[in-house]
């Protein structure tokens, strides 16, 4: 029976590349000279440390631009609160979201069922699997989901026939 999976994943190599480019730009910009600014990529988050609130905002803008250049969706970023750090510096944690949570999975399954296409959709951990008898029906589901907004960028993988 033909099937495919709906997932929400972030290419961590592209995130790493964007962080490195942002680090390089921050190191070269005149308005950051003589101040301590850091961008650290951890396992599932990015931590930014900047000399003050203005510079933190500027570093975040640079990072967003570099992520956009590397085709990383802004919907994968969950910005935490700005926190004071030592010596008047500011710190912000940006979590990298991956996987489809239960609520969004239910929304996706509901949208598929409301379409009245002859397919089955089931939530499997952090992804949704769609299966049906005809590949054309599966392609119709992909087009339907691309036209709807779920707050995340969906990827369609593992198309099997």
VENCORTA-V524186 format. One record per run of one state. SS is the DSSP state (@ for helix, = for strand, . for the rest). FROM is the first residue (numbers start at 1). TO is the last residue. If there is no record, write none. Layout:
((SS	FROM	TO) (SS	FROM	TO))
This chain:
((.	1	1) (=	2	7) (.	8	11) (@	12	28) (.	29	29) (@	30	32) (.	33	37) (=	38	41) (.	42	44) (=	45	50) (.	51	52) (@	53	69) (.	70	73) (@	74	76) (=	77	84) (.	85	85) (@	86	88) (.	89	89) (=	90	96) (.	97	101) (@	102	114) (.	115	118) (=	119	124) (.	125	126) (=	127	132) (.	133	134) (@	135	147) (.	148	154) (=	155	160) (.	161	161))
